[in-house]
Amino acid sequence: MTTSSKPRVVKCPTCRTDVEWVPENKWRPFCSDRCRLIDLGAWATDQYRVAGETPLDNDADPLNRPH
């Protein structure tokens, strides 16, 4: 007797719809291409940020001085 397992269900990060985590879902973890593009746009417009120090400007970088 074989036991079939149900696919994992996750929430779409954009709209919070339940999404099955299966290879056939080419947009996973998103529910659609639209939600994937909304998320990409949020990263592109700095709505999301990774915590950390702000990088130095090239002029303020002590290793970037003219010789």
Backbone as CSV, one residue per row, in Angstrom:
resi,resn,N_x,N_y,N_z,CA_x,CA_y,CA_z,C_x,C_y,C_z
1,MET,0.845,-1.184,0.000,0.000,0.000,0.000,0.881,1.235,0.000
2,THR,0.697,2.134,-0.956,1.503,3.350,-1.033,0.754,4.506,-0.389
3,THR,1.528,5.353,0.215,0.943,6.531,0.846,1.252,7.739,-0.015
4,SER,0.236,8.407,-0.495,0.473,9.619,-1.279,0.488,10.807,-0.328
5,SER,1.495,11.631,-0.521,1.585,12.805,0.343,1.036,14.016,-0.395
6,LYS,0.390,14.856,0.340,-0.158,16.079,-0.234,0.975,17.082,-0.403
7,PRO,0.916,17.888,-1.457,1.968,18.901,-1.633,1.888,19.963,-0.535
8,ARG,3.037,20.528,-0.239,3.102,21.608,0.746,2.327,22.808,0.216
9,VAL,1.612,23.467,1.080,0.868,24.675,0.715,1.499,25.844,1.451
10,VAL,1.836,26.891,0.687,2.432,28.104,1.256,1.557,29.292,0.885
11,LYS,1.789,30.408,1.540,1.068,31.649,1.221,1.863,32.439,0.196
12,CYS,1.190,32.943,-0.815,1.833,33.833,-1.783,2.348,35.049,-1.018
13,PRO,3.635,35.402,-1.169,4.177,36.543,-0.420,3.496,37.870,-0.749
14,THR,2.865,37.970,-1.904,2.246,39.229,-2.312,0.791,39.340,-1.879
15,CYS,-0.023,38.340,-2.233,-1.468,38.449,-1.971,-1.972,37.512,-0.884
16,ARG,-1.090,36.652,-0.370,-1.394,35.726,0.725,-2.359,34.606,0.335
17,THR,-2.553,34.346,-0.948,-3.361,33.226,-1.417,-2.604,31.932,-1.164
18,ASP,-3.330,30.853,-0.846,-2.693,29.544,-0.686,-2.164,29.066,-2.041
19,VAL,-0.917,28.578,-2.034,-0.254,28.108,-3.255,0.348,26.738,-2.986
20,GLU,0.097,25.783,-3.866,0.726,24.468,-3.730,2.167,24.558,-4.219
21,TRP,3.092,24.023,-3.426,4.512,24.032,-3.766,4.792,22.783,-4.593
22,VAL,4.549,22.889,-5.884,4.734,21.769,-6.802,5.543,22.233,-8.007
23,PRO,6.283,21.324,-8.650,7.092,21.702,-9.809,6.280,22.340,-10.944
24,GLU,5.017,21.990,-11.050,4.175,22.543,-12.115,3.887,24.036,-11.926
25,ASN,4.037,24.531,-10.707,3.803,25.957,-10.455,5.089,26.713,-10.773
26,LYS,5.164,27.278,-11.976,6.393,27.944,-12.397,6.630,29.282,-11.703
27,TRP,5.656,29.776,-10.955,5.833,31.056,-10.256,6.066,30.896,-8.763
28,ARG,6.158,29.671,-8.266,6.276,29.477,-6.829,7.414,30.293,-6.244
29,PRO,7.318,30.898,-5.126,6.254,30.775,-4.137,5.050,31.677,-4.416
30,PHE,5.045,32.343,-5.573,3.935,33.244,-5.900,2.801,32.462,-6.557
31,CYS,1.609,33.034,-6.540,0.459,32.360,-7.138,0.362,32.646,-8.627
32,SER,1.001,33.720,-9.085,0.890,34.103,-10.492,2.079,34.966,-10.895
33,ASP,2.196,35.168,-12.191,3.249,36.042,-12.704,3.019,37.476,-12.229
34,ARG,1.759,37.870,-12.119,1.430,39.223,-11.655,1.993,39.465,-10.256
35,CYS,1.764,38.536,-9.330,2.280,38.697,-7.965,3.812,38.679,-7.951
36,ARG,4.419,37.865,-8.810,5.881,37.826,-8.903,6.425,39.176,-9.355
37,LEU,5.769,39.793,-10.348,6.224,41.088,-10.859,5.989,42.216,-9.852
38,ILE,4.913,42.143,-9.095,4.673,43.138,-8.046,5.805,43.082,-7.025
39,ASP,6.201,41.876,-6.626,7.293,41.706,-5.668,8.616,42.214,-6.247
40,LEU,8.890,41.883,-7.500,10.112,42.350,-8.153,10.147,43.877,-8.206
41,GLY,9.013,44.484,-8.521,8.928,45.951,-8.559,9.183,46.575,-7.198
42,ALA,8.717,45.920,-6.139,8.955,46.438,-4.787,10.450,46.421,-4.468
43,TRP,11.161,45.367,-4.870,12.619,45.331,-4.664,13.308,46.403,-5.499
44,ALA,12.863,46.574,-6.751,13.497,47.524,-7.665,13.323,48.969,-7.221
45,THR,12.256,49.255,-6.493,12.007,50.627,-6.037,12.381,50.827,-4.572
46,ASP,13.191,49.906,-4.036,13.696,49.993,-2.658,12.608,49.971,-1.596
47,GLN,11.453,49.369,-1.897,10.443,49.201,-0.858,10.870,48.125,0.124
48,TYR,11.679,47.180,-0.342,12.280,46.167,0.520,13.762,46.484,0.610
49,ARG,14.334,46.262,1.760,15.764,46.478,1.933,16.335,45.386,2.815
50,VAL,17.564,45.031,2.533,18.284,44.077,3.364,19.016,44.891,4.426
51,ALA,18.867,44.516,5.692,19.492,45.264,6.785,21.011,45.211,6.659
52,GLY,21.636,46.306,7.000,23.094,46.368,6.964,23.543,47.808,6.882
53,GLU,24.855,47.988,6.867,25.405,49.324,6.784,25.235,49.868,5.371
54,THR,25.077,51.179,5.265,25.003,51.837,3.975,26.399,51.867,3.374
55,PRO,26.545,51.463,2.112,27.879,51.490,1.512,28.400,52.917,1.371
56,LEU,29.702,53.055,1.380,30.333,54.366,1.238,30.213,54.862,-0.189
57,ASP,30.161,56.188,-0.341,30.273,56.773,-1.676,31.695,56.560,-2.157
58,ASN,31.910,56.522,-3.466,33.255,56.341,-4.001,34.211,57.428,-3.517
59,ASP,33.728,58.680,-3.377,34.584,59.780,-2.929,34.997,59.614,-1.473
60,ALA,34.168,58.988,-0.666,34.468,58.825,0.748,35.274,57.556,1.026
61,ASP,35.440,56.705,0.031,36.156,55.449,0.189,37.660,55.715,0.254
62,PRO,38.316,55.429,1.386,39.747,55.726,1.505,40.615,54.901,0.545
63,LEU,40.093,53.799,0.041,40.874,52.989,-0.891,40.702,53.458,-2.337
64,ASN,39.831,54.413,-2.561,39.544,54.899,-3.914,40.156,56.284,-4.152
65,ARG,41.283,56.581,-3.478,41.942,57.890,-3.645,42.865,57.868,-4.847
66,PRO,43.013,58.999,-5.555,43.965,59.052,-6.648,45.389,58.900,-6.113
67,HIS,46.261,58.276,-6.876,47.649,58.039,-6.435,48.524,59.212,-6.689
